[in-house]
Amino acid sequence: MGVLNVTPDSFSDGGRYLEVDTAIARGFELVAEGADLVDVGGESTRPGASPVAPADELARIEPVIRALAPVVRVSVDTRHAEVADAALTAGATLLNDVSASLWPVAARHGAGWVAVHMAGTPTTMQDDPRYHDVVAEVTAFLVGRAEAALAGGVGEVWIDPGIGFGKRPEHNLALLSGVRILAATGHPVLVGTSRKGFLGGLTGGAPVDDRLEASLASAVWAMSQGAGMVRVHDVAPTVQAATLVGSDVAAPVGSGQ
Ligand code: HH2
């Protein structure tokens, strides 16, 4: 899943793809790099982000979705029902939902749905996140939402632990360690670590544009633990790194380079 933020303020690429033409061109670039799916968002959900009026969010993303949907599967990254509804009408077929509440909209459109775990709202989620057992709590929450959505008629349901969404660094690491537990629920798992702040912390303060290696390592880890999809900004390097996952790395010495 390649990230396409049509926003002025996303934490890593804010403002770069705010013009419709630039955003569409970036979408085509992600496809050329090997993305199976492009995730289009018009509102930053970084910690402390200000909410965007749904009409403004939709104006940013709708033309981009219309242009990309004929060439690649498009997901819409939104927590607003009216935006989700219009985006699915415009051609998106997966609803990436950090509010984990919009499955009725996906059901109405016959679209897939991603339930993301978030503690609170983007404005407040990093204030003082607390868990007794973060893996157990997040897993129970996501399974509950997934079962409700499946019972409500959604045919394709993904679960996502919401790395960075109301989590301290130790919570993010515990959830990454626990990807196998999430995968064992039987629901397909999506993980988004790309360029996120906790990777900066772990790598001694690497700035957002200098987190590629850590992003790749965490994506490969998540895939090796059973994640079926990773949400990334750097598609080509991730596609290359992903070829190792599940391949036979025990090939005989001298069999090639
Ligand atoms: N993370 C972000 C946004 N959407 N969706 C899913 N399913 N999983 C994630 O981990 C996830 C997500 C935050 O990253 P980004 O879009 O790059 O930044 P911003 O929210 O600042 O636009």
Residues whose N, C-alpha, C, O or C-beta is under 5 A from the ligand:
A	BS01	HH2	N5 D9 S10 F11 E43 S44 T45 R46 D77 N96 V116 D160 G162 I163 G192
